[in-house]
Amino acid sequence: MRTKVRGSDAIVATVQDSGPGIDGDKLDKIFDAFFASKKSGMGLGLGLAICRMIIEHHGGQLAASSDGKSGALFQ
């Protein structure tokens, strides 16, 4: 995780992992409530939706990028 100050009133937090990445067809859906890429019973698909909602409620933004092969980057 990295953080940096942008301007006088913004902080950018970057989280990058080294997992298998996120397929392009799923990348547009990962912030949708109840979207889950795991097997049934292995999660509700609410985590990223809730994170984005909290961040946007405070005037921020949350985005993700991935090449689908080597990890994902969240900012």
N, C-alpha and C positions, 0 to 999 in steps of 0.2 A: 504494500500500500504506500502510495506517495500522496503528499498534500502540498499545495502551494497557494499562496495568496494572489488573487487577481483583483487588481484595483483596490479600492478602499473598503469594499463591502462584500467581497466574494471569496470563497475558498473552493478550490478544485481538488477533489479527492479521486484518485485513480487506483483501482484495484484490478490486478491482472493475475490470472491463474495459468497453470500449465497443464490443464486437463485436455480432453479430446476436442475441445472447441464446440461451437454451436453451428449446426447446419444453417445455411442461408435461408431455407424455407421456414425454419423455426425462429430465426432471429427477429422477425417482425411480430411474432406472437408471444415471446417470452414474458412480456409485461402484462399480458391479458390475464385477468383473474381466472383461476381454475385451469389454465393451460399447464399441462405437465408433460414432460418428456419421459418421465420414469414409468415403470410398470404400475398398474392399478394397485392401490393400497400403499404406495411408497411415497406419498406426499399429496397435498391438496392443490398445489399449483398457485399458492397465494403469496409466497415470499417476495418475489420481485414486484408483483402488483402492489403490495402493501408498501414496500420500500419506495417505489416511484410515487405513490400517492402522498406519503409523508414528505418526501423531498419537494414535490410540487406544491404542497400546502404551504411550505415555507419559502416559496418563490424560486426554488431551484429546478434543476433538470437532471434526469438520469437517462443515460444512453448506453448501449452495448455494441461492441463490434467483435467480429471473429472471422477468421479465414476458414472455419469449419474443420481445421486439422490440428491446430496447436494452441489451445487455450482461448480465453476470452478476455476482453478488456471492458471494464465498466467505468464510466465517468459521469 
